[in-house]
Amino acid sequence: YSGQSIQTRISFDEVDLQNFYGFNSPSYGREKDYRLFCALRFFAVDETRFFVRLYQNIEFGYLLGCYQRPTGNDFVIALSQSSVSRCVAEVANIINESIASMFIRFPTSLDDKNKIKDKFFRKYGIPGIIGCIDCTHVVIRKPSRNVEYVYCAARKSAHTKNVQIVCNADLVIFNVNPSYGGSTHDSYIFINSQISEALRERYFNGERDSWLLGDSGYAQLPWLMTPIEHPQNFAEERYNVAHKIARATVKRCIRVLKSRFRCLSRQRILMYSPLKTSKIINACCTLHKIMIQQGYELPSEEVILSEQQVENNEVDIEVNMSSNALLEH
């Protein structure tokens, strides 16, 4: 990948990659770059190239959200499946420990909140909105028998993580909670989350003009607005329409996230433990936030719509994975 061949690029100007990757010893040489490249290719965007400037004259990209063995077989990487597994785990750990909290954080300053509210109001006509909330399922391998029931999502016909996502009108994620299994209800996840506690505290401290938007699966709260179940007049019907259009922001955000990072797609299975899966989800959400801030173009509408179609059709996941996939850990 030469600099001349790159038409679109993204650089981590805000992140010192030397410190980010934790290798200060010259003895590592370019090895750290290939580890990062390998992990990024595994996380993956499908038909888009995501470039990270590691040196002034060298850029690496990744193309497909494939499994570990195909990732290692890439002609640039040439690593064994076990080496790819270690690279993915190592990079996910470093992103979680070093930079995730820098990018995935709930707005606290009055200026930040007002900017978000203003954008929602100008786009959707609803005042006081600081974010939209929803959950999405990420399919994982079958966990150990003693905790398997926690991750059984009957509606998805698979073992999943139910991941809470909160975003603004620009699809920027500022809260992600991948701690719960697929059998956990969205409302339970929110009520027991740190963001719920923070909003509750703000409300009782006098902040009565900030709300999240959630679907009817959530309970109506002073800081969470849901649709009116049985509208009685034109004003309530208008509210429901505006609410639905604005709330679609988080659904689009989730589709963009899964379109960019195909390892999270409904058509994939993360062959990792629930803990490692959570770290990979956090890492992908962090990289998504960086890409948004750097102005990187969104996936094509065709790719986004294909992800939406998969979600809407609730396609059953094939649990009888190939022998190569089952060997991954």
Secondary structure by P-SEA (a helix, b strand, c coil): cccccccccccccccccccccccccccccaaaaaaaaaaaaaaccccbbbbbcccccbbbbbcccccaaaaaacccccccaaaaaaaaaaaaaaaaaccccccccccccaaaaaaaaaaaaacccccccccccbbbbbbbcccccccccccccccccbbbbbbbbbbccccccccccccccccccaaaaaaacaaaaaaaaaaaaccccbbbbbcccccccccccccccccccaaaaaaaaaaaaaaaaaaaaaaaaaaacccccccccccccaaaaaaaaaaaaaaaaaaaaaccccccaaaaaaaaaaaaacccccccccccccccc
